[in-house]
Amino acid sequence: MSIKKVTAILQSRLATIDWKLLIFLLLFLNVKLVVKVVAVILIYALRRNFKFGFKIKNTRLPLFYLIIIGIGLFNWMCSGLLANTSYTVAIVTGIFFWLLCILAIHQVKLSVEKNDPTIIHHTILLFFIINIIASLAVYGSIICETGSINPYRYQGNFQKYFIGTGDYIKGITLDTSTTNAVINAFGVIYFLLRNKNLWALLCMVILVLTGSNITNLLIGITLLYIFVFQSTKTQKSIIVICLLCIAVFLSKISPQNNNYITTSYEKIVNPKYKENITSGKIIPVKDRPDSILNEEEKKQKIAYLYLDSVHAALKAKLNTAALSRPLVAKGIYLKEKPIIPKDNIHSAPFQHKYDTTVFQANLLTFIKEDKVEEPAIAIKKNNLPGKLIALIQTADYFQLHPFKIITGCGMGMFSSKLAFRITALKIAGGYPAKFAFINNDFKNNNLAVYLDYFTKNAGFHSLINTPNSTYNQLVSEYGIVGLAAFLFFYLGFFFRHLKKISYGLPILLIMSGFFFTEYWFEQLSVVVLFELLLLLNIKENEKAVSQ
């Protein structure tokens, strides 16, 4: 094939990409807020269009965003904090986040409206290719660093990787590994139902590598739904392979994740649960992963491993001495250099360090100085995960303040990324300390839960222990009006096109589950990709019906 022909093919392929949309996605999904803002400024500079098309009937964009901003302003006016400069800055910041959501979905909608669906599909494919390459590059660098093709079992380097290896697989967004997992969950469904089986499997591989247990659960449930209601024979085969990927990962590649899931499940369904290691095969403390050990057992494990390493070193030294003495006496010398035993990476010097980080030290100082109330009743007695405790706290709050349930307690007042950000503790990004604002209801509930878990060792720093949840945010800060607006004017905006949706319906269902796990709107990341996929699916089905 001639160079001219190759160039022509390449140019034709490049011409089928919406580069404005691709660059916008890559920048807007980046973890840095400043990069997201640059993405919005750049896309509007290239495509100046502010005709949002909000209408009561047949609205072009979801009315949910405007309603939420309206509720936030109403609560602010009724809060008695109009003269409070710090809270005014917080309100402006919160509204700014919601406006970014509107600006983002408007540009996504424009791309879908102005382009043929094929162009958008090619653009989305290229986005996923870039993300897959970025994820595999990170995994490859971890293999090079550890010298182990399976770093999920590598306990050297102070357990830098081990069960937390997936936390480093962040993809092109450089956000949390959970964000990467959600993106690839979308990819699995999107490619599967478009019969792009290779790409569906590649997305599944990246999803599994992130080690996101909650994403594995939700994608598993969604794939079973597709298997029963919405798949061909070939698609069923791919679904089986995807489910096997999860099973192999949990059983062979990272069995400690399987132990973590089992323990978490028992804690939720049985609050009085205590780990039972006496029934069945007894696993010595030194052979159990750190993630399932209590503080005393961790100390025992370190002691056992240290003694084992000392014993092994002494034994090797004695054996070497015993062999060398008679050989030297007879004038016989070893031709090969004696092998020096390597350090045991499972010994105490190589185990995870439990030193308090600078970030944790700052949080502990804050707890002491601001006298944060410890959420001891729920955590100590019932042993519940932080996310469930946060929901209980919201219910208890409304029992004490029943009138607040209508429109909530206010933007940034109880459960949101904004509430964490405006503490200026750098929990959810930077914020000027002179404008820091912490509502007492937030401080003694959701913030207290976060502080209790995340000032402990890394074994407690899991998604299930964060109070983060879009549903909790909507109910606590915007009340039943806000939740209703979400159900009817956001999810309902897409649901009313159900007859026109193919891959969009499973993506809508799985995103409904993901909204339990994070403050996704304020995260300003996966929601825009979710909206792009659904708007595209609606358009191409409308086009098919019209033809």
N, C-alpha and C positions, 0 to 999 in steps of 0.2 A: 504494500500500500504506500503510495507516494505521500510526501510531506504535505503537499497541497490538499490532498484528500483528507488526511488526518486533521489538518488545520480547519478545513471546511466543516468536518463533523463536529469538531470541538466548538467552533463558533456557533453552529446550529444548536448545540446542546446548551451553551451559555446563554443563548438568546431566549431559551425557555425558562429562565430563572427570573423571578422578581427580586432584583438585587436590593431594592429599597426595603422590601419586607424582610429579606434575609438578614441584612445588616441590622435592622431594627430589632429583630428577634434576638440576635446574638448579643446586642448591647443591652437591651431592656431586661433580659433574663440574667444579666451579670449581677453578682451579689452586691456590688457597690452602688449605693443610692445615687452618687454623683454620675456614674456611668448610665444609669437608667434615665436620669434627667437629660443627659447629653443625647441619649437615644431619641427622646421625645422632641427635643429642640431640633435635632438633625432631620428627623422625618417630617416635621412640620415646615422646615425650611425648604425641603425638597418637594413637599406636597402640601401646599397651603390650602387647606380646606377645613372650615369650622362649621359646616352644615351638619350638625349632629342628628337632627331629625327626631327629637323627642316629641312624642305625641301620646295623648290619652288612649287613642285607638290606633292600631297598626303602627306602633312606634318602631322606629328604625333600630334603636338601641334600647337595652333594658332600662326601664324607669327606676329600677331598684337603686341605682347609684344616686339619683337626685333625691329620692325619698330618704335615704340614709343621711345625706348631707343635711336635709331639712330637719330630720329628727335631732341630729347633733346640734344644730343651731337653736332649735327649740329648747332642748335641755340646758344649753348654755345660758339662754336668756332667763330660764327659771331657776338657775343654780345659785344665784346671788353672788356669782364670781365674775361679773362683768368688769369690775374694777381691778380684778386680780391679774396683773401683767403676766405672771408665769402661766396661769391657766389659759389666758388669751392666746399666748404663743403656742400652747399645746393644741388649742382648738384649730388655729391656723394650720399647724403642722398636720393634724388629722385630716382636715378638709383637703389639704394639698395632696395627701396620699390618695384620697377618693377621686380627686380631679385627675390624677395621673392614670387611674384605672379607666376613667372616661376617655381621656385622650388616647390611651393605648387601644381600647376596643374600637374606637372610631377609625383609627388608621388600619387596623386589621380588617374591619368591615369594608373600607375603601379598597383595599387590595383584593378582597374577594369580589367586590362589585365590578371593578375595572378590568380584571383579568379572567381569562378562560380558566376553568378548573384545572386543566392539565398543567398550566404554568404554576399554579399554587401547589399542586401535588409535587412537582419537580423541586420547588423551593423548599417544601417541608422535608422531602427526601434528603436534600443536601444538608439541611440543618441537622437531621439525625445522623448523617454520615460524619459530619464534623464532631458531633458530640460523642459518637462511638469511638472515633479515633482518639479524641482527647482522653476518654475514660481508659481505653486500652493502653495508651501511652503511660498514664499514671501507674496502672497495674504492672506494666513492664518495668518501670523504674523501681517499684517496690520489690519485684523479683530480683533485680540486679543488686539492690541494697542488702537484701536478706540472704541471697543465695539460695532461696527456697522457692520452688514453683508454686507452693501452697503456703503463702504467708499467714493464712488464717489459722494455721497450727504452729506457727513459728513463735516461740516464747523468748527468743533472744532480744537484745537491745531494750531491755527493761519492758518487755511486752508492748513495745511501741505499736505493733500491728496486732497480731493474734486475733482475738475476737473483734477488735476495732478496725481491722483492715479496711472494711467497707466504708468507714468514715472518710477515707482518703479518696475514694472514687467519686469525685464531685462533678466530673464532666466539664463541658465548656463554660458553664455558668459560674464555676468556682464557688457556688453556694453549698449548702449542706448536701450530704449524700442522699438524704431523703428527697430533696428537690430533684436530683438526678434520677432517683428511683421512680418518682411520679412521672417524670418526662418519658422514661422508657416504658412505663406501664401504658401510657397513651400510645407509644409507638407500637407495642405488641398488638394492641387491639386494632389500631389504625391499619397496620400492614397486614395483619391476619385477615381481616374482613375485606381487604382489597386484593387478597390472594398474592401478596408479596411475601412469600414464606421465608425466604432467606433473611430479609430485613426484620421480620417479626422475631425470628430466632436470635438474631444478633442483639436486638433490643432486650430480649429475655435474658441473654447472657449478662449484659451490662446491669440489668435490674438485679439479678441474683448476686453479682459481684458487690453491689452496694451493701448487701447484708441487711436490708431494711425489712424487718420481720412484719411490720404492719402492712407494708406494700405487698409483700409476698402473700399475706392473708387476703387482702382485697383483690389482688389480681387473680388469685386462685378461685375466689368466689365468682368473680366476673367471668373468668374463662369457663367455669362450670355452667354458668347461665348461658353463655354463647354455645357451648357444647350441646345443651339440651334444646335450645330454642332458635338458634340463629347460625347454624354452621352446616357446611357440606361435609362429605366424607373426608376429603383432603384436609379441610380445616380442623376436623375432629382429630386427625392424626397429629397435626401441628400442636393442637391444644394438649394432647397427651404428652408430647415431647416437652412442652413448656412446663407442665406440672412435674414431669420427671426431673427437670433441671432443678426445681425447688427442692424436691425430695433428696436428690443426690447431694446438693449443697448442704442441706441440714444434717444428713446422715454421714457423709463421707468427708466433705471438704471442711465444714465448720460445725462439728457436732456440738460445740459449746453454745452455739446459737440455739440449737434445739433444746438444750438444757435450760437456757434462759427463757425460751417461750413456754416450756412446761411449768417452770417456777412462776412466771408471771400469771399464767392462766390459773394456777392453783391459788395464788394470792387474791385474784379477783373473785373467783367463785366460792372460795373458802377463806374468809377473813382471818380465821383462827389458824390458818395453815402454817405448819412448821415443816421444814424439809426433813423427810424421813430417809435416812441413808442406811438403816439397819435391815430393812426388808430386802429380800433378794440378794443379789451379789453385793458384797460390801466393797466399796471403792475407798481405798486409803485417802486420807486428807491430801497427801502430797501429789496424788494423781488426779485430783479434781480441779477444774478451772477456777480461777480466782473469782469469776463473776457470780458463783453460787456459794461462796464461802462468807461466813460472818467474820468480824474482826479477830476474834480469838482463834478461829480455824486458820485464818491467814497467817497469824503468828506461828501456829503449830506447823503449817506447811513450810514456812521459811526455815524453821528450826530443823525439820526433817530433811529438807533438801540440803541444808548446810552440812549436817552431820553425814549425810550420804556422800556428798562431794569430798569431805575430809577423809572419810573411810576409804573411798575409792582411790584417792591420791596416795594415802599411806600404803594401801595394798599394792598399788603399782610400784611404789618406791621399794617396798620390801622384795617384791618379785624380781625387780631389776637388780637389786643388790645380791640376791641369792643366786641369780644366774651368772653374774659377772665374776664373783669371787673364785669359783673353781676354774673358770676359763682362764683367768689371769694367772692363777697358780700353775697351770700346765703350760703356760706360754702361748695359749691360743687366744687370739684376739678377734673380736667381732668384725666382720667385713662390712656390715651395714650399720648405719647410724641408728642407735636406739630410738624408737618412736616415743615422743613425749606425749602423754595423754592430753587431749584437748579439754578445755574447760567445759563443764556441763552447763549448757544454757538454761537448764531447769533448776540450777542451784540458786541460792539466795541472792548472790550479787547480780544475777540477771533478771530477777523477777521485777514486776511492776513497782515503781516507786510511788509511795503514797505521800509525797511531800506536798504541802499546801502551796498552790500556785499564787502568783501575785494577784491574779483576778479573784481567787477565792479569799485571799487575805483581805482584800478591799471589801468584799461582801461581808466577811465576818466582822470587820470594823464597823461597817454600816449597821449590822444587826445589833451590835453592842451600843453604839452611840444613839441610834434611833429607837432602840428598845422595841424591836419587831417582835410581836407576839408569836410564840411557837405554835404551829398547828398540831399540838401534841395529841389531842383526843382522837382525831382520825388516823394519824400516822402511827402513833405508838401502839394504840390498842388494837386497831383493826388491820394494820399492815397493808393498807390499800395503796395502789399506785397514785402518783400525783395528779394525773389527768382526771381520774374518778373523784378524787378529793375536791378538785376545783369545781366540778359540777355540783357536788354536795354543798359546797360553800355558796354557790349561786342560789341554790334552792333555799338554804338557810337564810340568806340575805333577804330574799323576797318574803319569807315568812315574817321577818322583823320589819320590813318596809313594803307592805302589800301594794301601796299606791305606785311604787316605783316600777312595778311589773309592766305597766302600760307602755312607757317609752324608755325604760331603763334608767340607770343612774348617771348616764352622761358619757360622752366620748373621752376615752382615756382614764376612766374612773374606776374600772373594776377588772376587766379581762381583755387585753388587746396588746398587740405589739407596740402600739402607741403608748400605752400605760407603762410598759417596760422601758421604752426608749426615753421617755421624759423623766425617768428617775435620774438620768445622767450617770448611771452605774455601768454603762457600756454593755448591758445585757443584750440589747437589740439594736446596736449601732450607736454611733456618737450623738451627743446632744450637748448644747452649751450648759455648763453647770449653773450659771447665774439665773437660768430660766427653769431649773429643775422643779418639778411638781409631782408630789406623791399624795394621792388621796388615801386617807386612813383606811377606808374599806378595802382598797386594793392592797395596801401595805400589810394588813393583818389577815388577808385571805390568800389570793393567788400569788402575790409576791412572797409571802411567808412560806408557801408550799415550795416555790422555786428555790428559795434560799436554803430551806431545810435539806433538799436533795442535792443541790449543786454546790454546796460547800463540803459535801462528803467526797469520798473517792470516786474514781471514774466509773465504777460499777453501777452507780446510781444515776449517771448522766445519760439516761435514755429518753426516747421520745415519749414513752408511756408515763414518765414522771414529770413531764412539763405540763403546765395548765393550759397550754396553747390549744385552742379549738375555735374555729369560725362560728360554730353554733353557740358556744358559750359566750363569745364576744357579742354576737347579735342580741342574744337574750339579755345578758347582764347590762350592756351599755345602751342598747336601743329598744329593749323590751319586746313584748309580743308583737308590737307594731313593726319593729325592725325585722323580726323573724318572719312575720307574715309577708312583708315586702320581699324578703329573700325567696320565700317559697313560691309566691304568686307572680312576682315581677322580675325574678331572675331565673330560677329553675323553670318557672312556668313559661317564660319567654321562649325557652328552647323546647319545652315539653309540648307546646301547642303545635309544633311542627313534627310530631312523632311519626306521622305517616310518611314524612319526607326524609326520615333519618335511617341510616343503615349502621355504619360503624359509630355514628354519633350517639346512639342510645346507650350502648355499653360504656362509652367514655363518660356520658352524663351520669350513669349509675355509679361508676367507680369514683368520679370526682365528688359525688354526693357523700361517699364514704371518706374520701380524703379531707373533706371539710371538718371532720372530727379531729384531725391530727395537727392542724397548724392554723395560724392566722393568714390564710392564703391571699386574701385581698391585699392586706397591708404588706405582705411579702413581695408583692409586685413581681411575680415570676410565672409560675405554671398556669395561672388563671388565663393569661393572655394567649398561651398556646392552646388551652382548652377551648377558649372562645373561637379561635381561628379554626380549629378542627370542626366544631359544630356549625359555625357559619358557612364554612366551605361545603360541608355535607348537605346542609339545607339547600344551598344554591344549586349544587349539581343534581340533586333529586328534583328540584323545581324545574330545572332545565330538561330533565328526562321526561317529566310529566307533560310539559308544554309541547314536547316533540311527539 
